């Protein structure tokens, strides 16, 4: 049996083996997808709650959230694998599912790629990819399947079986199978979660390139915020079955709607503060009040990279370095500040002069400071 991991993941010198030639993936006609006030439950336990969301033709949307927030349920509703309890689903403005209408999955023009890839173990790789091409003459289906395998770099393994492939190769076969019918909408459920970090970045980037070539509308379910930011034109952040925030990666990172959303995209130092006429009074100084009324208790969040460390006696509040950890490109500092029960965490350039026990002065970078009314920050 050939060593597929070495053959497909590197050329023997540690360099990833290239996928097929760019520009060879077959293009499709992208479709728009709309959810209108969609709700669903399982035996009375709500999974999706009155959710409305619109995905434009050709857009790549990442559905982001913790396990159990309703991401996969929403994707299954779009595919027709689940029928929602309430609300409507539309493709290109056509109602495909509501209280009285339900278009079956095979008529929706939707491709579905499962988290476990769902390859048939008793069928060859070529047969797996051809599986959804039942309406096409066998010769044409074979040619289309070989072309799709070629684009993901696996045409030479068409006669092999899934058990002979690595996880990364199985992911590529599943992608080829989902795309070969040229669906207007492609749905992908945690497609990279089974890959180790060494492979994930390369496979993810190549997969994104193939999706862009096909021009299909794509929904990618993920719990990884970095993955969502790298892949999505827009991100839909879900919490407990509801759509919490929808926008670009920059929108969600720079202007999160609440503390939950802010924590999803970065580590935070969380401080209590009170709005006064001068701003927000905190143990690290008076910060911008973000338009909040005086007297309002707030939660102030400072990203670790927004903690600026200066020589003691210079501008800032006094602190003392409790610990320093080198983690490659940065040093992680833990800094004790009077008035704070928990040390402040800071990320500074590696090779910084600060050492454990040193007295320092601390200020903050306004672009890395977020302020939320206290009652909105509870979750």
Secondary structure, 3 states (H helix, E strand, C coil): CCCHHHHHHCCCCCCCCCCCCCCCCCCCCCCCEEEEEEEEEECCEEEEEEEEEEECCCCEEEEECCCCCCHHHHHHHHHCCCCCCEEEEEECCEEEECCCCECCHHHCCEEEECCCCCCCCCCEHHHHHHCCCCCCCHHHHHHHHHHHHHHCCCHHHCCCEHHHCCHHHHHHHHHHHHHHCCCCEEEEECCCCCCCHHHHHHHHHHHHHHHHHHCCEEEEEECCHHHHHHHCCEEEEEECCEEEEEECHHHHHHCCCCHHHHHHHCCCEEEEEEEECCEEEECCEEECCCCCCCCCEEEEEECHHHEEEEECCCCCEEEEEEEEEECCCEEEEEEEECCCCCCEEEEEECCCCCCCCCEEEEEECHHHEEEEEHHHCCC
